[in-house]
């Protein structure tokens, strides 16, 4: 920490909630403008006649995060230059010999790249070339394939292998004639199976991963694409060029390969009446293409919220985009002024029993991953936008706890994450126990109190299951209009805190004997019920109610 304090760190632009709101609106519209400028050119290149909305649905799962990332890196460098106008900067750069490898094949490959050191090095040094104050030296660098490949962990367990066999079995029966495409709904395998059977079809549990061999980039074609984009100012001019350079191959040179792959996938329905999913609008170029194509042919998309954050934060581009594209949006209980939204309830299978006992040992602190690079612009993203101050904020809570509670505090790290990256100042693991097991429900069951440091699915889970919990979020956390009053009510009942020291004092006061009497008091239970009604509403007949929505 002493070494780090000698380093001057730029104050993140998006640590200011007002800038998040302003920038998110600008970038959302900028994405639309770019695709509007490009779609006719893309139709001409590919000899197709798709609508603007088709291309918008296909490209946006890549272009939304890409534009946000470029904007963030540009402004970070620009801010340093503006604050040091009289200074010159020297930076060492890598001359990537095989630069084309850094252009993603698909949205999926881009999602691997965006947290990759070499891809981010390439992007930042490319941006730096646009500023006269920065002197650049280059060093040749041979970019090997393994530098860009994310290592996939191989799982081998009875459950994993059984599910793999089950998925392959259902692939035989799910097919082109199905009237509904039901894909990754978060219902759970059993309830998704029951829903499909009630609709007289078999489920599709397959991953549907693109298997396309990479071809060469056509630089002349990409240069012509760049000429179609109308820009304002230095940033947009640069963005236009890098947008076309980084445009995934399956949207341009290999569009027909994508088309062929989807058409030959024998279990994607030919003419579905409805598409029902929690994730089909993101992160999978084949599914994005399929949904865009079917939407163009008047198939309805019924979309369901897939986790926390929705309805609670002021800025959430996932919500904005999913509401724009879907024909009906099933929320967990909240509703904006939008006719598409149906207050359906929490779709997760949350029926686990929790029984309080003062003998339970742990205070479970639910942490987040540390993302080295800022990737998505939401007002819930301080763990990636402003990590240093965020970890300091929560350390104030953890280290202010008395020794007897510290000894029984368990930090829940995200599965498959590297906790040493979260433990930035190297003082958490030496003081607290850490657990990154996949089954968080086992941890809930062994805990006396849960502490949430993120507005996410786990927060909805414990309040829904009525497990003693507190929420600690920074004062800067911008709540939506519908969540402000509800969180103020949680604060009044000591469920929500925006001051880590007040939170730790409350835990210290209640830890030995009073958690049960506090949690099950009438005022606290009323506050939790109000929260659940709006953000994690209980739905009894989930499968039969979903069937009615799909049939109607």
Residue pairs with C-beta under 8 A, 6 or more apart in sequence:
1 425
1 426
1 427
4 424
4 425
9 388
10 76
10 79
10 80
12 76
12 374
12 385
12 386
13 19
13 23
13 72
13 75
13 76
13 79
14 20
14 23
14 72
14 374
14 377
14 381
14 385
14 386
15 382
15 385
15 386
15 389
15 476
16 476
17 314
17 315
17 379
17 476
17 477
17 478
20 315
20 377
20 378
20 379
20 478
21 314
21 315
21 379
21 478
23 71
23 377
24 315
24 317
24 377
24 378
27 64
27 67
27 68
27 71
27 377
28 64
28 317
28 320
30 67
30 236
30 239
31 60
31 63
31 64
31 67
32 56
33 230
34 63
34 67
34 229
34 239
34 240
34 243
35 52
35 55
35 56
35 59
35 60
35 63
36 52
37 228
37 229
37 230
38 55
38 59
38 225
38 228
38 229
39 50
39 51
39 52
39 54
39 55
39 56
40 228
41 224
41 225
41 228
42 48
42 50
42 55
42 225
42 251
42 252
42 255
43 49
43 50
45 221
45 225
45 252
46 255
46 256
50 292
50 296
51 296
53 292
53 295
53 296
54 292
54 293
54 295
54 296
55 292
56 292
57 281
57 288
57 291
57 292
57 295
57 325
58 251
58 285
58 288
58 289
58 292
59 251
60 321
61 107
61 281
61 282
61 283
61 284
61 285
61 288
62 104
62 107
62 110
62 248
62 251
62 285
63 243
64 317
64 321
65 110
65 111
65 114
65 375
65 376
66 110
66 114
66 243
66 246
67 239
67 243
68 375
68 376
68 377
69 114
69 123
69 373
69 374
69 375
70 123
70 127
70 238
70 239
70 242
70 243
71 235
71 239
72 374
72 377
73 120
73 123
73 124
73 127
74 127
74 235
74 238
74 239
77 124
77 127
77 128
77 131
77 134
78 131
80 89
81 89
81 131
81 133
81 134
84 133
85 133
87 133
88 133
88 134
88 135
89 133
89 134
89 135
90 134
90 135
90 136
90 137
91 125
91 128
91 134
91 135
91 136
91 137
92 137
92 138
92 139
93 121
93 125
93 128
93 136
93 137
93 138
93 139
94 118
94 121
94 122
94 125
94 138
94 139
94 140
94 141
95 138
95 139
95 140
95 141
96 102
96 118
96 122
96 141
96 143
97 140
97 141
97 142
97 143
98 142
98 143
99 122
99 143
100 216
100 217
101 143
101 145
101 148
102 113
102 118
102 119
102 122
102 143
102 148
102 246
103 217
103 245
103 246
103 247
103 248
103 249
104 110
104 113
104 246
104 248
104 249
105 210
105 212
105 214
105 248
105 249
105 250
105 254
106 210
106 212
106 248
106 249
106 250
106 258
106 285
107 248
107 283
107 284
107 285
107 288
108 209
108 210
108 283
108 284
108 285
109 248
110 246
110 248
111 283
112 148
112 149
112 150
113 119
113 148
114 120
114 373
114 375
115 371
115 372
115 373
115 375
116 147
116 148
116 150
117 372
118 143
118 147
118 148
119 148
120 373
123 242
125 136
126 242
127 238
128 134
128 136
129 136
130 234
130 238
153 416
163 189
163 205
166 189
166 205
167 205
167 206
170 202
170 203
170 204
170 205
170 206
171 204
171 206
171 267
173 202
174 196
174 201
174 202
174 203
174 204
174 267
175 266
175 267
175 269
176 266
176 267
176 268
176 269
176 270
177 269
177 270
178 201
178 202
178 269
178 272
179 199
179 201
179 269
179 272
179 273
179 274
180 196
180 199
180 201
180 269
180 272
180 273
180 274
180 275
180 276
180 550
181 204
181 268
181 269
181 272
181 274
181 275
181 276
181 277
181 290
181 294
182 192
182 195
182 196
182 199
182 203
182 204
182 276
182 277
183 204
183 275
183 276
183 277
183 279
183 280
183 287
184 277
184 278
184 279
184 280
185 192
185 195
185 276
185 277
185 278
185 304
185 347
186 278
186 304
186 306
186 307
186 347
186 348
187 195
187 347
187 349
187 542
187 543
187 546
188 348
188 349
189 205
190 349
191 349
191 542
191 543
192 203
192 205
193 203
194 543
195 203
195 543
195 546
195 547
196 202
196 203
198 543
198 544
198 547
199 547
199 550
199 551
204 267
204 268
206 267
208 265
208 268
208 284
208 286
208 287
209 284
209 286
210 250
210 258
210 261
210 284
210 285
210 286
211 261
212 250
212 254
212 257
212 258
212 261
214 249
214 254
215 249
215 253
215 254
215 257
216 253
217 249
217 253
218 252
218 253
221 252
221 253
222 244
222 245
222 247
222 252
223 244
225 244
225 247
225 252
226 240
226 241
226 243
226 244
229 240
229 243
229 244
231 237
231 239
231 240
248 285
250 257
250 258
250 285
251 258
251 285
258 285
258 286
258 289
259 289
261 286
262 268
262 286
262 289
262 290
262 293
265 286
268 290
271 297
271 299
272 294
272 299
273 299
273 300
273 550
274 299
274 300
274 301
274 302
274 550
275 291
275 294
275 295
275 299
275 300
275 301
275 302
276 302
276 303
276 304
276 546
276 550
277 301
277 303
277 304
278 303
278 304
278 305
278 306
278 347
279 306
280 287
280 288
280 291
280 301
280 303
281 288
281 291
281 301
281 303
281 321
281 322
281 325
281 326
282 288
282 318
291 301
295 301
295 325
300 327
300 328
301 325
301 326
301 327
301 328
302 326
302 327
302 328
302 330
302 549
302 550
303 322
303 325
303 326
303 328
303 329
303 330
304 329
304 330
304 344
304 347
305 311
305 329
305 330
305 331
305 332
305 347
306 347
307 456
307 457
307 460
308 454
308 455
308 456
308 457
308 458
308 459
308 460
309 316
309 318
309 378
309 380
309 455
309 456
310 316
310 318
310 319
310 331
310 332
310 334
311 319
311 331
311 332
311 333
311 334
311 336
311 480
311 482
311 483
311 534
311 535
312 334
312 380
312 455
312 479
312 480
312 483
312 487
312 535
313 378
313 379
313 380
313 455
313 477
313 478
313 479
313 480
313 483
314 379
314 478
314 479
314 480
315 377
315 378
315 379
315 478
316 378
316 379
316 380
317 376
317 377
317 378
318 378
322 329
323 329
323 336
323 338
323 340
323 341
326 340
327 340
328 340
328 342
328 549
329 338
329 340
329 341
329 342
330 342
330 344
330 347
330 549
331 341
331 342
331 343
331 344
332 344
332 345
332 346
332 347
332 460
332 535
332 536
332 537
333 343
333 344
333 345
333 346
333 532
333 533
333 534
333 535
333 536
333 537
334 341
334 343
334 482
334 483
334 534
334 535
335 341
335 343
335 482
336 482
342 549
343 537
344 537
344 539
344 545
345 536
345 537
345 538
345 539
345 542
346 460
346 464
346 536
346 537
346 538
346 539
347 539
347 542
348 457
348 461
350 461
350 464
350 465
352 441
352 444
352 445
352 465
354 444
354 445
354 465
354 466
354 467
356 448
356 468
356 515
356 516
356 519
356 520
357 448
358 448
358 512
358 513
358 515
358 516
360 446
360 447
360 448
361 408
361 446
361 447
361 448
362 408
362 409
362 410
362 443
362 446
362 447
362 448
363 401
363 405
363 408
363 409
363 410
363 447
363 448
363 449
363 451
363 507
363 511
364 410
364 412
364 443
364 444
364 447
364 449
364 450
364 451
365 394
365 398
365 409
365 410
365 411
365 412
365 432
365 451
365 453
366 412
366 440
366 450
366 451
366 452
366 453
366 454
366 458
366 459
367 394
367 411
367 412
367 413
367 414
367 422
367 453
367 454
368 383
368 414
368 422
368 453
368 454
368 456
369 383
369 414
369 417
369 421
369 422
370 383
370 384
370 387
370 391
370 417
370 421
370 422
370 424
371 383
371 384
371 387
372 421
373 384
374 381
374 384
374 385
375 384
376 384
379 477
379 478
380 454
380 455
380 456
380 477
382 389
382 390
382 474
382 476
382 477
383 390
383 454
387 424
388 424
390 474
391 422
391 424
391 425
393 474
393 500
394 453
394 472
394 500
395 425
395 427
395 428
396 500
396 501
396 504
397 451
397 472
397 500
397 501
397 503
397 504
398 406
398 409
398 411
398 428
398 431
398 432
398 504
399 406
399 427
399 431
400 500
400 501
400 504
400 505
401 409
401 504
401 507
401 508
402 508
404 511
405 507
405 508
405 511
406 431
406 432
409 432
409 433
410 432
410 433
410 434
410 435
410 443
410 447
411 419
411 428
411 432
411 433
411 434
411 435
412 435
412 436
412 440
412 443
413 419
413 422
413 434
413 435
413 436
414 436
415 436
415 437
415 438
416 436
417 436
419 428
419 429
419 434
419 436
420 429
422 428
423 429
428 434
435 443
437 443
440 458
440 461
444 450
444 461
444 462
444 465
444 467
447 467
448 468
448 511
448 515
449 468
449 469
449 470
449 507
449 510
449 511
449 515
450 458
450 462
450 467
450 468
450 469
450 470
451 469
451 470
451 471
451 472
451 503
451 507
452 458
452 459
452 462
452 469
452 470
452 471
452 472
453 472
453 473
455 471
455 473
455 477
459 469
459 471
460 535
460 536
461 536
462 469
463 469
463 528
463 531
463 532
463 536
464 532
464 536
464 538
466 525
466 528
468 515
468 516
468 518
468 519
469 495
470 494
470 495
470 496
470 497
470 503
470 506
470 507
471 490
471 495
471 496
471 497
472 496
472 497
472 498
472 500
472 503
473 496
473 497
473 498
474 498
475 498
475 499
477 498
479 487
482 534
483 534
483 535
486 530
486 531
486 534
486 535
487 496
489 527
489 530
489 531
490 496
490 527
490 531
491 497
491 498
492 527
493 523
493 524
493 527
494 506
494 518
494 524
495 524
495 527
495 528
497 503
497 506
510 518
518 524
519 525
532 538
539 545
